[in-house]
Amino acid sequence: MRVLIAISALAVLFSCSQTAELKTGTWRGLISMQGQELPFIFSVEKTENKYQAFLHNATEKILLDEISVTGDSVEMVLHIFDASLSAKIEGDKLTGTFVKNYAPEGNLPFTATWGDDYRFAKTTDNQSLDFSGTYQLEFKSEKEIYPSVGIFEQKGNYLTGTFLTPTGDYRYLEGNVVDGRLKLSAFDGNHAFVFSAKLEGDSLKGDFYSGHASHETFKGIKNEKAALPNAESLTFLKEGFDKITFSFPDVDHNMISPSDEKFDKKVLILQIFGTWCPNCMDETKFLTQWYNQNKDRGVEILGLAYERKADFEYASERVKKMKAKLNVPYDFVIAGTNDKEEAAKTLPMLNKVIAFPTTIFIGKDGKVKHIRTGFEGPGTGIYHEQFKQRFNQVVNELLAEETASAN
């Protein structure tokens, strides 16, 4: 009897010490939030003993390269964000939590099934109702009403698109038409979005769920000429100001100011930014590529980071990680927290801080020339191309002004 007990005990110890295998291939994840299910797709790869995964949103793939499997559990750090997926591995199933380390009250239940690759419904060629097109919309929450442009493309019952707003876009959305309703979702590692809407004639009406608590309604009509307010008119300098002045520490505690010699007689682009902000991630990727191609033209970029916590060490570590992950060549300062009212206090010459990101263009004379609120990311298609054209036009004009003044 004692021998049998000893063998059983050893078997238990041996089984507990074994590390579960995370299956490679495609997984369908589900995040439960506000009575809704947010579906998303991710794929897992393994090379030697190292795992990596990709979050899929329409044509976007976000690399997750910090994955650890311990015992029967897996933890996936979600890209540059202070968040993770933590789950128990049960063969073809994962059961766990979408964890926001900076705000644990926002944690949400998470499950996943291996082998499934559909969003809300399996893709078919059936198309009884077509949501394709551009829509002039209005979103409404308990606190505000704001305009939006919705753009959707449908093939069969498969649907992609996004919503543009004055403060940015909702990035790559993917889904299906299910029982005559538009169903779209996105999970980028920090933001969890679900949209559901009904189309009657040219009128669209629906609901937007974000994270564990936020809910908005939206409505509008199909309009191929739909537009938003001018992005360069929303944030501006208060009367009596023509410059941006500040002195903020960089990630190594060095104080940085727009009046520093490094920026003298150069066009300076200020990026109001946060590592928690997926739109800011999109803009940072754009600015990184653009700066690498244009840095010798007399242009500098400086990022002003507004993070989730006021703690300097926390904020600087988030920025350092983001810079390393995205190979960002320009510098950042720690400017404050992501609370918009508090952020505005750090830049009192602005009327307000409306959006992360906001981009400020400063001429060679040190004076503010343009301020652009929000960012039209790559998920917006033609709107992103128009943004890039305008961005280059503004910088080229500022460089031309500098050349003219030098003569």
C-alpha positions as CSV (number, residue, x, y, z in Angstrom):
1,M,0.0,0.0,0.0
2,R,2.8,2.4,0.9
3,V,4.5,1.7,-2.4
4,L,1.3,2.5,-4.3
5,I,0.8,5.7,-2.4
6,A,4.4,6.7,-3.2
7,I,4.0,5.9,-6.9
8,S,0.8,8.0,-7.0
9,A,2.5,10.9,-5.3
10,L,5.4,10.8,-7.7
11,A,2.9,10.6,-10.7
12,V,1.1,13.7,-9.4
13,L,4.4,15.6,-8.9
14,F,5.6,14.6,-12.4
15,S,2.4,15.7,-14.1
16,C,2.4,19.0,-12.2
17,S,6.0,19.7,-13.4
18,Q,5.2,19.1,-17.0
19,T,4.8,22.2,-19.3
20,A,1.7,22.2,-21.4
21,E,2.0,22.6,-25.2
22,L,0.4,25.7,-26.8
23,K,-0.9,24.5,-30.1
24,T,0.5,26.3,-33.2
25,G,-1.9,27.4,-35.9
26,T,-5.0,29.5,-35.8
27,W,-7.1,30.3,-32.7
28,R,-10.4,32.1,-32.4
29,G,-10.5,34.2,-29.2
30,L,-13.5,35.6,-27.4
31,I,-13.5,38.4,-24.9
32,S,-16.7,38.7,-22.9
33,M,-17.8,42.3,-22.2
34,Q,-21.0,44.1,-21.4
35,G,-23.1,41.1,-22.4
36,Q,-21.4,41.0,-25.8
37,E,-18.8,38.6,-27.2
38,L,-15.8,40.2,-29.0
39,P,-14.4,37.6,-31.5
40,F,-10.8,38.0,-32.8
41,I,-8.3,35.8,-34.6
42,F,-4.7,35.1,-33.6
43,S,-2.2,32.7,-34.9
44,V,0.6,30.9,-32.9
45,E,4.0,29.9,-34.2
46,K,6.9,28.1,-32.5
47,T,10.5,28.0,-33.5
48,E,12.7,25.7,-31.3
49,N,11.5,26.5,-27.8
50,K,10.2,30.0,-28.5
51,Y,6.6,31.0,-29.2
52,Q,5.3,34.0,-31.0
53,A,1.8,35.0,-32.1
54,F,0.0,37.5,-34.3
55,L,-3.2,39.3,-33.7
56,H,-5.2,39.6,-36.9
57,N,-7.5,42.5,-37.7
58,A,-8.5,42.5,-41.4
59,T,-5.2,43.0,-43.2
60,E,-3.3,43.9,-40.0
61,K,-1.0,41.5,-38.1
62,I,0.4,42.6,-34.7
63,L,3.4,40.6,-33.5
64,L,3.3,39.2,-30.0
65,D,6.9,38.1,-29.2
66,E,6.7,37.9,-25.4
67,I,4.9,34.6,-24.7
68,S,5.7,32.3,-21.8
69,V,4.2,28.9,-21.0
70,T,4.6,27.7,-17.4
71,G,3.0,24.5,-16.2
72,D,-0.5,24.5,-17.7
73,S,-0.7,28.2,-18.3
74,V,0.2,30.7,-20.9
75,E,0.8,34.5,-20.7
76,M,1.0,36.6,-23.9
77,V,2.2,40.2,-23.4
78,L,0.2,42.3,-25.8
79,H,2.7,44.1,-28.0
80,I,3.8,47.5,-26.7
81,F,0.9,47.8,-24.3
82,D,0.8,47.2,-20.5
83,A,-1.6,44.4,-21.0
84,S,-1.6,40.6,-21.5
85,L,-3.7,37.5,-22.2
86,S,-3.4,35.1,-19.3
87,A,-5.0,31.6,-19.7
88,K,-5.0,28.0,-18.7
89,I,-4.2,25.6,-21.6
90,E,-6.7,22.7,-22.0
91,G,-5.7,21.1,-25.3
92,D,-7.8,22.9,-27.9
93,K,-9.1,25.4,-25.4
94,L,-7.8,28.4,-23.5
95,T,-9.6,29.9,-20.6
96,G,-8.4,33.0,-18.8
97,T,-8.4,36.8,-18.7
98,F,-7.6,39.8,-20.8
99,V,-5.5,41.7,-18.2
100,K,-4.8,45.5,-18.1
101,N,-2.0,45.9,-15.7
102,Y,-2.4,49.6,-15.4
103,A,-6.2,49.3,-14.7
104,P,-7.1,45.9,-13.3
105,E,-10.8,47.0,-12.9
106,G,-10.9,46.7,-16.7
107,N,-9.9,43.0,-16.8
108,L,-12.2,40.9,-18.9
109,P,-12.9,37.1,-19.3
110,F,-11.1,35.5,-22.3
111,T,-11.4,32.2,-24.0
112,A,-10.1,30.7,-27.2
113,T,-10.6,27.7,-29.5
114,W,-8.0,26.2,-31.7
115,G,-8.7,25.6,-35.3
116,D,-11.5,28.1,-35.8
117,D,-10.8,31.1,-38.2
118,Y,-14.0,33.0,-38.4
119,R,-15.1,36.2,-36.8
120,F,-18.9,36.3,-36.0
121,A,-19.9,33.8,-38.6
122,K,-18.3,31.6,-41.2
123,T,-17.7,33.4,-44.5
124,T,-20.1,32.6,-47.3
125,D,-20.9,34.2,-50.7
126,N,-24.4,35.0,-49.5
127,Q,-25.1,38.7,-49.5
128,S,-28.8,39.4,-48.8
129,L,-28.0,42.9,-47.5
130,D,-25.1,45.1,-48.6
131,F,-23.5,47.5,-46.1
132,S,-20.7,48.7,-48.4
133,G,-20.2,52.4,-48.8
134,T,-19.5,55.6,-46.9
135,Y,-21.8,56.9,-44.2
136,Q,-22.2,60.3,-42.4
137,L,-22.7,59.3,-38.8
138,E,-23.2,60.7,-35.3
139,F,-22.0,58.9,-32.2
140,K,-23.7,59.6,-28.8
141,S,-22.5,58.8,-25.3
142,E,-23.7,59.9,-21.9
143,K,-21.2,62.8,-22.1
144,E,-21.0,63.9,-25.7
145,I,-22.1,63.7,-29.3
146,Y,-19.5,63.7,-32.0
147,P,-19.5,63.3,-35.8
148,S,-18.1,60.3,-37.6
149,V,-17.5,58.9,-41.1
150,G,-18.1,55.1,-41.5
151,I,-16.5,53.3,-44.5
152,F,-17.3,49.6,-45.2
153,E,-16.5,47.0,-47.8
154,Q,-18.5,43.8,-48.1
155,K,-17.9,40.6,-50.0
156,G,-20.5,38.0,-49.5
157,N,-21.2,38.1,-45.7
158,Y,-17.6,39.2,-45.0
159,L,-17.2,42.8,-43.9
160,T,-14.3,45.2,-43.2
161,G,-14.1,48.9,-42.6
162,T,-13.6,51.5,-39.9
163,F,-15.1,54.6,-38.3
164,L,-13.3,58.0,-38.5
165,T,-13.8,60.6,-35.8
166,P,-12.3,64.0,-35.1
167,T,-10.0,62.4,-32.6
168,G,-8.8,59.5,-34.7
169,D,-10.1,56.3,-36.3
170,Y,-11.2,52.9,-34.9
171,R,-8.5,51.2,-37.0
172,Y,-8.9,47.8,-38.7
173,L,-12.4,46.4,-38.1
174,E,-13.4,43.0,-39.4
175,G,-16.6,41.0,-39.2
176,N,-19.7,39.7,-40.9
177,V,-23.3,40.4,-41.8
178,V,-25.2,38.1,-39.4
179,D,-29.0,37.9,-39.6
180,G,-29.1,41.1,-41.5
181,R,-27.0,43.1,-39.0
182,L,-23.5,44.6,-39.4
183,K,-21.2,43.0,-36.8
184,L,-17.6,44.3,-36.6
185,S,-14.9,43.9,-34.0
186,A,-11.2,44.7,-33.3
187,F,-8.7,43.7,-30.7
188,D,-5.3,45.3,-31.0
189,G,-3.9,44.4,-27.6
190,N,-5.3,47.3,-25.7
191,H,-8.6,48.4,-27.1
192,A,-11.5,45.9,-27.4
193,F,-14.3,47.1,-29.8
194,V,-17.6,45.6,-30.9
195,F,-20.0,47.3,-33.3
196,S,-23.5,46.1,-34.2
197,A,-25.8,48.0,-36.6
198,K,-29.0,47.6,-38.6
199,L,-29.5,49.1,-42.1
200,E,-32.9,50.4,-43.2
201,G,-32.8,51.9,-46.7
202,D,-29.8,54.3,-46.5
203,S,-30.1,54.7,-42.7
204,L,-27.6,53.0,-40.4
205,K,-28.3,52.7,-36.7
206,G,-26.3,50.8,-34.1
207,D,-24.3,50.3,-30.9
208,F,-20.6,50.6,-30.0
209,Y,-19.2,48.7,-27.1
210,S,-15.7,49.4,-25.8
211,G,-14.0,47.5,-23.0
212,H,-15.7,46.7,-19.8
213,A,-17.9,49.8,-19.5
214,S,-18.1,52.1,-22.4
215,H,-21.3,52.1,-24.6
216,E,-22.3,54.5,-27.3
217,T,-25.0,54.6,-30.0
218,F,-24.6,55.8,-33.5
219,K,-26.8,56.6,-36.5
220,G,-26.6,58.3,-39.9
221,I,-27.1,57.8,-43.6
222,K,-25.2,56.7,-46.6
223,N,-23.3,59.6,-48.1
224,E,-20.4,59.2,-50.4
225,K,-19.4,62.8,-49.6
226,A,-19.4,62.3,-45.9
227,A,-16.8,64.4,-44.1
228,L,-15.4,65.5,-40.7
229,P,-14.6,68.9,-39.3
230,N,-11.3,70.3,-40.5
231,A,-8.6,68.5,-38.4
232,E,-6.5,71.7,-38.4
233,S,-9.1,73.9,-36.9
234,L,-10.0,72.0,-33.6
235,T,-6.8,72.6,-31.5
236,F,-5.2,76.0,-31.7
237,L,-3.1,78.5,-29.8
238,K,-4.8,80.9,-27.4
239,E,-4.8,84.5,-28.3
240,G,-1.5,86.2,-27.5
241,F,0.6,83.0,-28.1
242,D,2.6,82.1,-31.2
243,K,5.0,79.5,-29.7
244,I,4.9,76.3,-27.7
245,T,7.1,76.4,-24.6
246,F,7.9,73.7,-22.2
247,S,10.7,71.9,-20.4
248,F,10.0,68.1,-19.9
249,P,12.4,65.3,-19.0
250,D,13.3,62.7,-21.5
251,V,13.4,59.0,-20.6
252,D,16.9,59.5,-19.0
253,H,15.8,62.6,-17.0
254,N,17.5,65.1,-19.3
255,M,15.4,68.3,-19.6
256,I,14.3,69.0,-23.2
257,S,12.7,72.2,-24.6
258,P,11.7,73.4,-28.1
259,S,14.3,76.2,-27.7
260,D,17.2,73.7,-27.4
261,E,20.1,74.1,-29.9
262,K,19.2,70.8,-31.5
263,F,16.0,72.3,-32.9
264,D,17.4,75.7,-33.8
265,K,16.5,76.8,-37.3
266,K,14.8,73.5,-38.0
267,V,11.2,72.5,-38.7
268,L,10.1,70.8,-35.5
269,I,7.1,68.3,-35.4
270,L,5.7,67.7,-31.9
271,Q,3.7,64.5,-31.4
272,I,1.3,64.5,-28.5
273,F,1.2,60.8,-27.8
274,G,0.7,57.9,-25.4
275,T,2.0,54.3,-25.6
276,W,-1.4,53.0,-24.6
277,C,-3.0,54.6,-27.7
278,P,-3.2,52.4,-30.8
279,N,-3.8,55.4,-33.1
280,C,-0.6,56.8,-31.7
281,M,1.1,53.5,-32.5
282,D,-0.1,53.9,-36.1
283,E,1.2,57.5,-36.3
284,T,4.5,56.5,-34.7
285,K,5.0,53.9,-37.4
286,F,4.3,56.5,-40.0
287,L,6.6,59.1,-38.4
288,T,9.4,56.6,-38.0
289,Q,9.4,55.8,-41.7
290,W,9.0,59.4,-42.7
291,Y,11.8,60.6,-40.4
292,N,14.2,58.0,-41.6
293,Q,13.6,59.3,-45.1
294,N,13.6,63.0,-44.3
295,K,15.8,63.6,-41.3
296,D,18.6,65.2,-43.4
297,R,16.3,67.9,-44.7
298,G,16.4,70.0,-41.5
299,V,13.4,68.4,-39.8
300,E,13.2,67.0,-36.2
301,I,10.4,65.2,-34.4
302,L,9.9,65.2,-30.6
303,G,7.2,63.0,-29.0
304,L,5.4,64.2,-25.9
305,A,4.3,61.1,-23.9
306,Y,1.2,61.3,-21.7
307,E,1.0,57.9,-19.9
308,R,-1.5,56.0,-17.8
309,K,0.3,56.7,-14.5
310,A,2.0,59.8,-13.1
311,D,5.0,57.8,-12.0
312,F,8.1,58.8,-14.0
313,E,9.8,55.4,-14.0
314,Y,6.6,53.6,-15.1
315,A,6.1,56.1,-17.9
316,S,9.7,56.1,-19.1
317,E,9.8,52.3,-19.2
318,R,6.7,52.2,-21.3
319,V,8.2,54.7,-23.8
320,K,11.5,52.8,-23.9
321,K,9.8,49.6,-24.7
322,M,7.7,51.2,-27.4
323,K,10.8,52.8,-29.0
324,A,12.6,49.4,-29.0
325,K,9.6,47.5,-30.4
326,L,8.9,50.0,-33.2
327,N,12.5,51.0,-33.8
328,V,11.7,54.7,-33.3
329,P,14.6,57.0,-34.2
330,Y,13.4,60.2,-32.6
331,D,13.2,61.2,-29.0
332,F,10.4,61.4,-26.4
333,V,9.8,63.4,-23.3
334,I,7.6,62.4,-20.4
335,A,5.0,65.2,-20.4
336,G,2.2,64.0,-18.1
337,T,-0.8,61.7,-17.8
338,N,-3.4,60.8,-20.4
339,D,-6.1,62.8,-18.7
340,K,-7.0,65.4,-21.3
341,E,-7.7,68.2,-18.8
342,E,-4.4,67.5,-17.0
343,A,-2.6,67.2,-20.3
344,A,-3.9,70.7,-21.3
345,K,-2.5,72.2,-18.1
346,T,1.0,71.1,-19.2
347,L,0.6,73.1,-22.5
348,P,-1.4,76.1,-21.3
349,M,-0.9,78.0,-24.6
350,L,-3.3,75.5,-26.3
351,N,-7.1,75.9,-26.2
352,K,-7.3,72.3,-25.1
353,V,-5.9,68.8,-25.7
354,I,-8.7,67.0,-27.6
355,A,-7.0,63.9,-28.9
356,F,-4.1,61.5,-28.7
357,P,-2.4,61.9,-31.1
358,T,-2.2,65.6,-31.9
359,T,0.5,66.9,-34.2
360,I,2.0,70.4,-33.9
361,F,4.2,71.8,-36.7
362,I,6.7,74.5,-35.8
363,G,8.6,76.6,-38.3
364,K,12.3,77.4,-38.4
365,D,11.4,80.7,-36.6
366,G,10.1,78.7,-33.6
367,K,6.5,79.7,-34.2
368,V,3.6,77.3,-34.5
369,K,2.3,77.1,-38.1
370,H,-0.2,74.2,-38.0
371,I,-1.9,71.9,-35.4
372,R,-3.6,68.7,-36.5
373,T,-6.0,66.9,-34.2
374,G,-6.2,63.1,-34.5
375,F,-4.8,60.9,-37.2
376,E,-6.2,59.0,-40.2
377,G,-4.5,55.6,-39.9
378,P,-3.7,53.0,-42.5
379,G,-7.0,51.3,-41.8
380,T,-8.8,54.3,-43.4
381,G,-7.6,53.7,-46.9
382,I,-7.9,56.8,-49.1
383,Y,-8.2,59.0,-46.0
384,H,-4.8,57.9,-44.9
385,E,-3.3,58.7,-48.3
386,Q,-4.9,62.1,-48.1
387,F,-3.4,62.6,-44.7
388,K,0.1,61.7,-46.0
389,Q,-0.2,64.1,-48.9
390,R,-1.2,67.0,-46.5
391,F,1.5,66.1,-44.0
392,N,4.2,66.4,-46.7
393,Q,2.6,69.5,-48.1
394,V,2.8,71.2,-44.7
395,V,6.4,70.2,-44.1
396,N,7.5,71.2,-47.6
397,E,5.9,74.6,-47.2
398,L,7.7,75.2,-43.9
399,L,11.0,74.2,-45.5
400,A,10.3,76.5,-48.4
401,E,9.6,79.4,-46.0
402,E,12.9,78.7,-44.3
403,T,14.7,78.7,-47.7
404,A,13.0,82.0,-48.7
405,S,13.9,83.7,-45.4
406,A,17.6,82.5,-45.7
407,N,17.8,84.3,-49.1
